[in-house]
């Protein structure tokens, strides 16, 4: 009986080893390298598409910037035309001063940072708390604010 058990074990073990060898050979064959090549080609194609997309986005942004610059120039031309027409046709001094003030874009750009810095230095953020009247007093954000101390709290029976 022992020899039959040994024979069965030997046949099982040898079959397992032969199966592993065949599995390794098939796994390392050209079938795997073909799929690697296909994956590499797919990766290269995705990279080419990404580069083409980036180039398209850059081209569109450049075109948008050019169109915005043209729009700005057109707006400036219209504003100058209105200013010149108002100067020639109107006698309203306030309108003329208003239009003259805006016709010089360089003066606007130089004046804007000065106005911005002075207004920022004067701006104070809003307070969402009440300022303390006494420096020694607890503030409204203190954990003890509004709570009575034990000494101040009296029992109802003593009050009556």
Backbone torsions as a table, in degrees:
resi	resn	phi	psi	omega
1	UNK	NA	-33.2	-179.7
2	UNK	-67.8	-37.2	-179.2
3	UNK	-68.0	-33.5	178.4
4	UNK	-69.0	-39.7	178.4
5	UNK	-67.3	-40.1	178.2
6	UNK	-66.0	-37.8	179.8
7	UNK	-65.8	-43.0	179.7
8	UNK	-64.4	-43.6	178.3
9	UNK	-64.0	-41.6	-180.0
10	UNK	-65.0	-42.8	179.3
11	UNK	-66.5	-42.0	179.8
12	UNK	-63.4	-45.5	-179.2
13	UNK	-65.2	-43.5	-179.9
14	UNK	-66.2	-36.6	177.7
15	UNK	-65.5	-39.9	178.5
16	UNK	-63.5	-44.4	-179.9
17	UNK	-64.9	-43.4	179.4
18	UNK	-63.8	-39.5	178.5
19	UNK	-64.1	-41.0	177.4
20	UNK	-63.9	-41.5	-180.0
21	UNK	-63.8	-46.0	178.1
22	UNK	-63.0	-39.4	178.7
23	UNK	-62.3	-43.0	178.0
24	UNK	-65.3	-41.7	179.7
25	UNK	-63.8	-42.3	-179.9
26	UNK	-69.5	-39.2	179.6
27	UNK	-65.1	-31.2	-178.8
28	UNK	-93.8	4.8	-177.1
29	UNK	-75.7	-176.9	-177.4
30	UNK	-66.5	-15.3	179.5
31	UNK	-62.2	-42.6	178.8
32	UNK	-67.7	-38.5	-179.0
33	UNK	-69.9	-30.6	176.3
34	UNK	-65.6	-41.3	179.7
35	UNK	-69.9	-32.8	174.9
36	UNK	-63.0	-44.0	179.1
37	UNK	-62.3	-40.2	179.0
38	UNK	-65.9	-40.0	178.4
39	UNK	-66.9	-39.7	178.5
40	UNK	-65.0	-42.2	178.4
41	UNK	-64.6	-40.5	178.1
42	UNK	-64.4	-40.1	177.4
43	UNK	-63.7	-44.0	178.4
44	UNK	-63.6	-37.4	178.0
45	UNK	-66.1	-41.5	178.3
46	UNK	-63.8	-38.3	177.9
47	UNK	-65.3	-41.4	178.2
48	UNK	-63.4	-41.4	178.3
49	UNK	-64.0	-39.2	179.1
50	UNK	-64.8	-43.6	178.6
51	UNK	-63.9	-40.7	177.4
52	UNK	-63.7	-39.1	178.7
53	UNK	-65.3	-44.0	178.5
54	UNK	-60.9	-42.0	178.7
55	UNK	-64.0	-40.8	178.8
56	UNK	-64.2	-42.3	178.9
57	UNK	-63.6	-44.8	179.6
58	UNK	-61.8	-41.2	178.9
59	UNK	-63.7	-42.8	180.0
60	UNK	-66.1	-39.8	177.9
61	UNK	-66.4	-38.0	177.3
62	UNK	-63.3	-44.7	178.6
63	UNK	-63.6	-40.1	178.1
64	UNK	-62.8	-42.0	178.7
65	UNK	-62.7	-42.0	178.5
66	UNK	-63.0	-42.3	179.7
67	UNK	-65.8	-38.4	177.8
68	UNK	-66.1	-39.4	176.6
69	UNK	-62.4	-41.6	177.0
70	UNK	-63.0	-41.8	179.0
71	UNK	-62.1	-41.5	178.4
72	UNK	-63.3	-44.1	178.1
73	UNK	-62.7	-41.7	178.6
74	UNK	-63.7	-41.5	178.4
75	UNK	-62.0	-43.6	179.5
76	UNK	-62.7	-40.6	178.4
77	UNK	-63.7	-42.6	179.2
78	UNK	-63.9	-42.1	-179.5
79	UNK	-64.5	-41.9	177.8
80	UNK	-65.2	-38.4	178.4
81	UNK	-63.1	-45.3	178.4
82	UNK	-63.2	-39.6	179.5
83	UNK	-63.9	-46.0	179.1
84	UNK	-64.5	-42.1	179.1
85	UNK	-64.1	-41.7	179.4
86	UNK	-65.5	-39.5	179.5
87	UNK	-62.1	-40.1	-177.8
88	UNK	-79.0	-33.4	-170.6
89	UNK	-103.6	-23.7	-174.5
90	UNK	-108.6	155.5	176.2
91	UNK	-112.4	4.8	-177.7
92	UNK	-75.5	111.1	-176.7
93	UNK	-66.9	-37.6	-178.7
94	UNK	-65.2	-40.3	177.4
95	UNK	-64.3	-42.1	179.9
96	UNK	-64.5	-41.7	179.0
97	UNK	-64.3	-41.5	179.6
98	UNK	-62.5	-43.9	-179.6
99	UNK	-71.9	-37.0	179.3
100	UNK	-66.3	-36.0	-179.1
101	UNK	-62.6	-34.1	-175.3
102	UNK	-94.6	-5.7	-177.5
103	UNK	-78.6	-19.5	-178.3
104	UNK	-100.4	95.6	-176.4
105	UNK	-67.1	-28.8	180.0
106	UNK	-67.0	-39.3	178.4
107	UNK	-67.3	-34.8	178.1
108	UNK	-65.7	-42.9	-178.3
109	UNK	-68.0	-35.0	178.5
110	UNK	-72.6	-36.4	-177.6
111	UNK	-77.7	-29.1	-176.5
112	UNK	-61.0	-46.5	179.8
113	UNK	-64.6	-34.6	179.5
114	UNK	-66.0	-43.6	179.5
115	UNK	-65.4	-38.7	-178.0
116	UNK	-67.1	-43.8	-177.6
117	UNK	-67.6	-37.2	178.9
118	UNK	-70.7	-37.6	-179.1
119	UNK	-72.1	-33.8	179.4
120	UNK	-69.6	-34.1	-178.8
121	UNK	-72.9	-22.5	-178.7
122	UNK	-93.1	-13.2	-176.3
123	UNK	-80.7	132.4	176.9
124	UNK	-118.1	135.1	-179.0
125	UNK	-65.3	150.3	-179.4
126	UNK	-67.6	149.2	179.1
127	UNK	-100.6	133.0	176.5
128	UNK	-106.9	28.3	177.1
129	UNK	-148.3	162.8	177.7
130	UNK	-88.2	131.2	179.6
131	UNK	-67.3	150.5	-179.4
132	UNK	-73.6	139.9	176.5
133	UNK	-86.3	-30.3	179.6
134	UNK	-118.1	128.7	-178.7
135	UNK	-61.5	-25.8	-179.0
136	UNK	-84.3	-14.9	-176.2
137	UNK	-73.4	155.4	175.6
138	UNK	-73.0	139.9	178.5
139	UNK	-80.7	170.1	-178.2
140	UNK	-70.1	-17.1	179.0
141	UNK	-93.5	2.7	178.9
142	UNK	-72.6	150.7	179.6
143	UNK	-69.0	-26.8	-178.4
144	UNK	-89.1	-2.9	-175.7
145	UNK	-62.2	127.3	175.5
146	UNK	83.8	-6.2	179.4
147	UNK	-93.8	139.1	178.8
148	UNK	-88.2	144.7	177.2
149	UNK	-75.3	158.8	-176.9
150	UNK	-61.6	-33.6	-179.3
151	UNK	-67.1	-34.8	-178.1
152	UNK	-76.9	-25.6	-178.3
153	UNK	-82.4	124.6	179.0
154	UNK	-110.6	149.2	179.6
155	UNK	-74.8	147.8	-179.1
156	UNK	-61.0	-30.7	-178.4
157	UNK	-69.5	-32.4	179.0
158	UNK	-74.0	-31.9	-179.5
159	UNK	-67.7	-38.0	-174.7
160	UNK	-79.5	NA	NA
